[in-house]
Amino acid sequence: MRQHTNDPGIPAFRPPTRLRLLVADDNPVVRAGLTALLTDRADTTVVAQAADGREAYEAALRHRPDVILLDVRMPGADGISALPHLVRLAPVMMLTYSHEAETVREALRLGAGGYLVHGEFTAEQLGRAVRDVHEGRPHVTPGATRALLAELQRSAPAHRESQLAPMVGQNTSLVPSQLQSTVGQSIRSRFRLSAREAEIMDLIASGMTNQQIAAVCFISEKTVKNHINRIFAKLQTATRSQATAKWLGVA
């Protein structure tokens, strides 16, 4: 016997709730393209557009979007300047051509839930990233991740060397570059951190939150917490500051 869809015993199909988006980009072609792309989807629609950070803030107050897609470089109030104000109103995903490491790190520090670089994602990946950012799962595209990690790898040894400068004066048998290399290797071997744990410890030392580390490493925040618990156990520390001090060789 055929059952009708209004039979109370059969759950009614409910299409996904369409997320209401705000697109902020000074390029009208980019805005139009993103609007057409995201409005054609069953799970997203663009309710407002803006050409700079100030317009984005005013539009966000007026329309209360579920997610804000924000460019970095815009005339007037740029994306980074507007970001601290916008994240109070809705989750923000940076969507930009800019993948400089300093910009990526600053955006994540200021609360961006994702950082996508044009040309590094498909339409389907963009739609999925928007929904993930709305639900608190961070997204960072590979180019932005590589730039950020490269900067951390450059800055961490220099930071260790500056912290250890007094020791160099006491031991002239080691020049700074030799000391830097020796300390970096000895710290890792002494605490028996895995390659992934060492990577995450570098990110902790740079000041990143668990959410930001999850975005950079493409893992969940729960996985980050598990790694940090193991790191703290190996370093015999209880806080991020204690772990950082040991990791940088100043404790």
N, C-alpha and C positions, 0 to 999 in steps of 0.2 A: 504494500500500500504506500502510495507516494505521500511524503510528508511535506507540508508547506513551510516556507521559511518563517512564517509567523507562529509556528508551533512553539509553545513555551518551553518544550523540552530541548530545543535546538538553540544554542547561543547565536544571537544576531551578530552578523559581521559588522565591525566598526572600523572604518578607515582610520589611519593614523591622524592624530591631530596635526594640523598644518602649523608649523612654527612661523611666527610673524617676524620678519627680518627688516633691519635697517641697513642699507648699503651706503657707506661714506667713502667717496673717492672723487678727487678733483677732475678726473678725466671722464667726460660725459659718455664717451664710447664704452669705457670699462663699466661704468654704472649701468648703462643700457643693456650691455651684454650679460652682466651678472643678474640684473633684474629679470630679463627674459628667461635666462637659464633656470633661476631658482623659483620663478613663479610658475613655470611649466611643470614642476614636480608636484606629486600628490601630497608630499609632506612638508612643503615650504611655500611661502609666498612673501613677496617684498611689499611692505606697507609704507615705506618711506625711503627717500634718498637724500643725500647731503653732499655738498661739495667741499666742506672743510670741517674742522673739529667743532667749531661753534654751532654751525648748522646741525651737525650730528647730535650735539647735546640738546638743542632746542627740539629737534625732531623726536629724540628719545623721550623727552619729557612729555611731549604731546601724544605720541603713539604707543609708548610703553612696549617696545618690541621684545621678543623672546631672546633674540641674539642680535648683536651688532657686528657687522663686517666692516673693518676699519683699515683704511690705507695709512701708511706711515707719513709719506711726504705730501703735504697739501699746503697751499698758500694760506696765510693767516694763521689760525690755530691748527697745527699739524696733529697727526694721530697720537704721537707720544705725549704731547701737551694735554690733549683731551682725554687720554686714556684713564687717568685716575678719577675723573669725574664720571665717565661713562660706565666704568665697572660697578659703580654704585647703583646703576639703573638696570643693567642687564649684563649677561656674559658677553665678553668681547673676543672676537677672533680677528687677529691681524691678517689682512689679505693684501699683499703688496709685492712689488718687484724688488724691494730692498732686503738683502740678506746679510748685511754687515753684522758681525758678531756683537758689537757693542749695542746695536739697535735691537737685536733679538733678545739679548740679556736684559736690557732695560724694559722692553715690552713685557717680558715674563715677570720681571721684578715688580712691575706696576700692576700686575694682576690679569694680563691677557690670558685667556684660557686656551689659546692656540695661536700658531704663527704659520701661515701658509704663503709660500712664494709662488707667484704666477709662473706657469709653465712646468710645475712639479706635481700637478695633480689632475685627475680626470674629473668630468662633471659628476660622476657617481661618487668619487672620493670626496669632492667638495660637499655634496649633500650629506654624506655620512659624517664628515667632520663637523658640519654645522650642528647636527643632532647630538653628536658626542659632546661637543663643547657645551651645549645647552644642558646636558645631563651630567656635566662635571668631569668628563673624560678628555684630557688635553690632547692636542694634535700639533705636531711640528713637522714640517716637511723636511726631506733629507738635506737640502742645501743649507737651510737655516741651522740644522743640527750640526752639520760638518763645520760650519763657520764658528759656531759657539764652542765646540769641542777643541778646534784648532787654537782658538784664543786662550782657552783654559790651559791647554798643554804648553803654550808659550809663556803664559803669565805665572803659572804655578812654580816652575823652577826658578824664575827670577825672584819671586817672592821669598822662596826658601833661602836663596843666596843672600838677599838683603837682611833676612833675619839672622843669618849665621855670620855676617860680616865681622863681628868682634872676634869670633873664633879663628878667622883667617889670619888676623894680626898675631894671634898667639901661636899659630902653627904655620910657619912659612914653607914647610915642605909640601903643602897643598896649595895650588893656585885656585881661585874661585871656581873656574869651570870644572876642575877635577873634584873639588869638594861638593859642588852641586850634584854632579853625576853620582858620586859615591853615596851621598846622603839619600838621594832619591831611590836608589836601588836598595840601600840597607834598610830603609823604613819599610818598604814593601816586603822584603824577605823576612825582616824581624817580626812583623805582625802577621805574616802568612795570609795576606789578603789575596783573594782571587783577582783576575783582571777586571771583572765586572765590579767587585767591591772597591778596587782601587779607583776605578772610573767614578763611581758614585761618591767616594770619599773626596775626590778632587772637586766634585760639584758641591758637596757640602761645604768644603773649605772656601769655595767662591761665594757662599752666602745664599745659595738657592734653597727654596722650600721643597718639601716632598712633592708637591704638585708640579713644580717646575722641573724637578729631576725626572719625574715620570714622563713629562712631555718630551724632554730631550732624549731619554733612553728608550722611548716607545714601550714602556711597561706600565703596569697599574700602580697606583699609590700603595696598595697593599703589598705588592712585591718590593717597592722601595723601602717600606717599613721593615719588611723581613730582612732585607740586605743590611739596613742600618742597625738592626738588633744584633746581627752577626758581627758587623764592624765594631760596634761598641764592645761586644764581648771579647773580640780579639785584641782591641786596643786597651781593654780594661778601663773604659771610661763610661760615664753615665749621661753626659750631655754633649751637644754638638760643639760647644766651645772647647771642652776638654779634648774631644776627638780631633778637632782642628789644630789645636796647639801641639798635640803629639804628632799629627800628620805633617805639620810644617817644621817639625824638629825644634820647637821652642819650649817644650814642656819637659 
